[in-house]
Amino acid sequence: QMKRQVDVWGSWGEWGRCSRSCGGGVSFRQRRCYSQGKEGASSCVGPTRSYQSCNVQSCPEGSQDFRAEQCAEFDGTEFQGKRYKWLPYYGAPNKCELNCIPKGENFYYRHKEAVVDGTTCEPGKWDVCVEGACQAVGCDNMLESAKKEDKCLQCGGDGSTCYSVKGTFDVSNLPKGYNQIFIIPVGATSIQIKEIMPSRNFLAVKNVQGEYYLNGHWTIDFSRALHIASTVMHYDRGSEGDLAPELLHARGPTTEPLIIELISQEPNPGVQYEYYLPIQGQASGYSWSYGSWSECSSECGGGFQSRLVFCTIDNEIYPDYMCRNKPQPDNNRTCGHQACPQTKRWKTGEWGSCSATCGGGTQTRSVYCVAFDGQSSQGVVDNAECMPFAQQPRSSQPCNMRQCATWSTGPWSECSASCGEGVQTRTVTCRAQQGSQAQDFACLMEPKPSATQPCLKENCIHEIGWHIGDWGLCSKSCNSGIRTRQVICADGDSKFYSPETCKAIQPQKPATLGSCNMQPCYLPQQVPSMQDTMGYDVTRQSLLTRYIPNSPATGGFSWDNSNNGQGSKQKNIRTTKSRKVGQKTHSGEILIQKSLPCSPEWSRSSGSHQLSSSQDPTVGTGSQDCHRSPHGCCPDGHTAASGPLGRGCPFSTCHRNRYGCCPDGVSAAQGPNHIGCPQYYRDVQVSRNQPTAAAPTASQALSEQHRSGECRSSIYGCCFDNVASASGPQGEGCLNRPNY
């Protein structure tokens, strides 16, 4: 017979390191199975590892939850393109997985398949996770301990130190909204609140100050664990779309009154509640109550927490002095004592101004790597040290991408000149992106197009032709006198030519001599005469105007005897063509105004008196500067007039002369018919149709009769012609005495 081979266990090894420094950790030891078989299969019965509780003492007040510490290790790491602060999530089916939820979000994520050994399976319970499985732990914090906690939270107790409070809130027809149903007092343990049947109603929890801990302000939370009143309250409800009774349960004891409310949306099927209160610890009178600690101001390196502490009786708040006979609990404490690990992180500055106000610009900011110990920056380090932890934030970005307003131009107008140089214009407006008109400053980013441009037509033709001046004074005041005017050959630029040049263009030269004052001497004179210049504007200009054949404005004229010669008429004579050459504007006129005696009817005279073809080439040209002035030249030909009709011109003494001025308006005539004037005015030819000797000779004889003195200084004054002196009070001695 062969002896049966048996596998045996070796001895246990040493206990390993404790998984926690406080709060109930776990350590283990191992043993080895020695097998006699050749196949290698072990037949040892029993576990390979043995576990025990360690460091079961409570952690210092203010210490961070052990599961929360494990979730915080993932804070700041990139997750799906974002960085979160992670908190523990207790609603997952497997209580020993490390499930965490981002702060402010509504989803959770499994960061590890198992939490660290010694982590409690659920807040407020003794059981802990060992190798990813929940293991029972006695109330003495020892694995495999049989000790249980009673309803009064006494380890191994029998429930005799407290009493229960049970009830059902079954008021059905509640107003829609928040309805208070009962209050959980201070010191309550083993709290359980549950709907009898599923409904669309919700449970809510708040403190006596009105601050909501759960489902406040019509915001419904998911299932979660609440750290309130110095305990952990679990809120369980069905998932979205899953109708299940709501449940609140907490281990206790509570340190402040908790007000339970029902958010009513349909008839209430009933809410059961149960909690326990201590028998001996029941305080009579006023006592201190306090709320839950706030979050630590710093996760590491030392921070602070605070809580509300207030005086109460029968779940009502009273002034603090009512509890002065009892020690007041602390309302603040230090926390986060563990040292912070030094990390590297990116730091960014403020964005600078955009490089463009529209059309797409760029703005930049500073980006640098700093060392950080959890509380303060330790200085700038090389950017390469931050690269392993996080992607470098961008240092530039586009800005002001909206399109700019732009200048809009209209079509060019026609050239302002029909020949030569002119100007074209167009509209230039600022238009926004939608085409609407905008203020000009919106388009200042681009230069404004010109609204004008020069234009050039074909060269202007300088029209050559006869130009005529104003009629001079009549040689007689009655009985057929003679008057003259200047006639020259010139073009629109005041350039003079020989008479032959104009005769080739216009064979008929305008008359230089015309009859005047044809009325008998007993009638008043019609045209101002050399004998009387009182009613004649001696300061007026002598104008040269373009002569147009067959035009009543420029031909030879006589006066209708029915007019009586009253008043005077000023008439502007212009040709139909004008042009701009350089900076000077020319027209068909050499000078632009003409002053003529008024008459209701114009008729062409039959006079054919003409000046000789010999001309003084300087007459009528004047100064180019005075021709550019708005009112032309003075009679002297070079002084610019300051107003119409020769206003502002120097007064010439020739107007005081008995025979008046020569046609140039400056020289004094030596006799009638411009005797003594420049040669080309004295060279008068008489046609066959008009006798020339009679009137001038008579007038000359009459004038020479009184060459030695003025008639106004005689005893009986002047005759009707204001030239000859009367020899009696009734006009005796005067020629052609009027018939009164």
ABEGO torsion letter per residue (X at the ends): XBBBBBBBBBBBBBBBBBABABGGBBBBBBBBBBBABAAGBBABBEBABBBBBBGABBBBBGBBBAAAAAAAAABGBBBGGBBBBBBBBAABABAABBBBBBBGBABBBBABABBBBGBBABBGBABBBBGGBBBBBBAAGBBGBABBBBAAGBBGBAGAABBBBBEBBABABBBBEBBBABBBBBGBBGBBBBBABBBABBBBBBBAAGBBABGBGGBBBBBBBBBBGGBBBBBBBBBBGBBBBBBBBBAOBBABBBBBBBBBABBBAEBBBBBBBBAAABBBEBBBBBBBBBBBABABGEBBBBBBBBBBBGGBBBBAAAAAABBBBBABBBBGABBBBBBBBBBBBBBBBBABABGEBBBBBBBBBBBBAGABBAEBBBAAAAAAABBBBBABBBBGABBBBBBBBBBBBBBABABEBBBBBBBBBBBBAAGBBBBAAAAAABBBBBABBBBBBBBBBBBBBBBBBBBBBBABABGGBBBBBBBBBBBAAGBBBBAAAAAAABABBBBABBBBGABBAABBBABBBAABAAABBAABBBBBBBBBBGBAAABBBBBBAAAGGBEBBBBBBBBABBBBBEABBBBABABABBBBBBBABBBBBABABBBBABBBAABGAEBAAAAABAAEBBAAGABBBABBGGBGBBBBAAAABAAEBBAAGABBBABBGGBGBBAAAABBBBBAABBAAAAAAAAAAAAAAAAABBAAABAAEBBAAGABBBABAAGBGBBGBBBX
